[in-house]
Amino acid sequence: MKILIVSSYIFGYMEYLKPALESKGITAEFVYHGKAPLDFKYKSKWHHLVAFIKKTVGFNTKMEFRDRALKSHLSHKSFDSILVIHPQYLANQTHVFLKSITNKYITFLFDSLAKMPRQMSVLHHFDTVFSYEKSDCEKHDFKFLTNFIPVSEKPTTLVKPRYDFFNISTRDERFPKLLNIAKYLKENSIKYEFLVHTKNSKEIEYVKTIKRKIESQEVNCEISQSLGMVDIQREDQTGLSFRVMESLGFEKKLLTTNKDVINYDFYNPNNILVVDLQNILIPEQFLKTPYQKLPPEIYNKYTTTAWVNTVFLEN
């Protein structure tokens, strides 16, 4: 079986699919936005300005570049399946071309339609639409599928933890919530490491700001040094983030603001605490009790192998 995955790089998370694909005998080609052949760069400030002006009248310079680059790169190729992540970043004519060189044209939505409504305008091109947002699946008849656990194999080496909770995120509308949790942890002498990616180098109390983007492999090193993780839900979606999946893969306690997590079969109140931001309270018992391993039949449902089976072999 031969497949193509066209995706944003997403800090390297898609790379975790490669071992699972290989184990199934699937030959996969990955094409990432921002990397060759889709490594678009403005030639000059003038080029950037012209592109901005063109965009106001409906001409998207980046999309046109991607269209030409993909057609040139794939003109003599064909695939059994093509998976597109972030389909809104490709023009309609690009979707038409990609669908013409495959038997199955598939997308997985990493964002809810409430967060990224412009996805909807290109979804009619696809044979199958997967989404981790339950409400979108119910309303539009998408196939429900969570994110996968971004771990190649379950960790076996024990690392002495440096802190109790870890989080890495971009500074956005979730930041005030993260700050509230950080303040609670500090006031209660609970060790934590919160890394916030921001263009502003100004120091912020309670968290550590970083300018560079950190890839998932490096994030995993930080996770391994913590007893638990923190997940802040976006207001415009309830689908489970990679933070939740990482907590399963690394067997870490999880603090989350996502109330819907209790409806999943892996939920265990010993391992996962839903935080009320209006009245933050982390019981001492939650901190002191060890992580309870998931039964294999539940854990395996969220692995990269299960995800690959669902998207490419069972679909």
Buried (B, 14 or more C-beta within 10 A) or exposed (E): EEBBBBBBBBBBBBBBBBBBBEEBEBEBBBBBBEEEBBEBEBEEEEEEEBBEEEEEEEEBBBBBBBBEBBBEBBEEEEBBBBBBBBBBBBBEEBBEBBBEBBEBBBBBBBBBBBBBEEBBEBBEBBBBBBBBBBBBBEEEEBBEBBBBBBBBEEBEEEEEBBBBBBBBBEBEEBBEBBBBBBBBBEEEEBBBBBBBBBEEEEEBEBBEBEEEEBBBEBBBEBBBBBBBBBBBBBEBBBBBBBBBBBBBBBBBBBBBBBEBBEEBEBBBEEBBBBBEEEEBEBEEEBBEEEBEEBEEEBBEBBBBBBBBBBBBEEB
